[in-house]
């Protein structure tokens, strides 16, 4: 694993955690940051997490 793939994997993990947290906040009925910012975090974290994970896997495979 290279530092680049580790960074991408870390970003993917943070995005996954924020997506799950946002879902819990939304389902609780009263998000701490309000409904719109929480939905925005959820909508942004899903594609960023997926792209970061794919880039981490591609970089790790390229550097075997």
Secondary structure, 3 states (H helix, E strand, C coil): CCHHHHHHHHHHHHHHHHHHHHHHHHHHCCCCCCHHHHHHHHHHHHHHHHHHHHHHHHHHHHCC
